Amino acid sequence: MICGTRADGDFADPAAAVAHGASRSLADVPWTWLRQVHGSRVVVVEAPGASRGQEADAAVTCCAGAALAVLTADCAPVGLSSPEGVAGVLHAGWRGLVAGVVGATVATMRSLGATQVFAGLGPCIGPHAYRFSDGDLAAVVSAFGPQVRSVDAAGYPALDLPAAVAVAVERAGASLVAQAGICTHCSDDHWSWRARRDEARQATVVWRPAR
Ligand SMILES: [Zn+2]
């Protein structure tokens, strides 16, 4: 799993970015990228580069040589792997989390033979910069519990997105074994909608090396 930065370029239009070779420093293979809609649909990728451009927020594969990408600014990118060689990636904003994208992704990996599933959380926005309306925050608290409720730097209600991801991963029976610990809002190296209204996106790629 590699988490890109602003230095890798803008992946908001992944087809153009990949065509221009921006991905070459990360993985010299065809990527499967998705049209992300903050839902819970998972695509199963059956060949390197297959299913690209589909409307979904997660992809899984057991295919050697496949590279799975999600594009984020402040939302959470999560990479997943298993000892059986099933890999996955997902894009999780609060709507996708509430829709169940983490559980759906882990379940799809299990359907392909995964037993233990390990997860890594890439750079995403921290609670101190993620002010939320009471209504939206209540929906996430209702789904994941009071530990996702936080306050921002000015004391307003805020969502602890990494905490929500952690709860979702645990509920799915997976293990969160790595966290980037990077806040996209504070980092000069990452795109952030909340910080600068960036419309650019960084890519997070999970791939299985070709044998
Ligand atoms: Zn921050």
Residues whose N, C-alpha, C, O or C-beta is under 5 A from the ligand:
A	BS01	ZN	G126 A129 C183 H185 C186
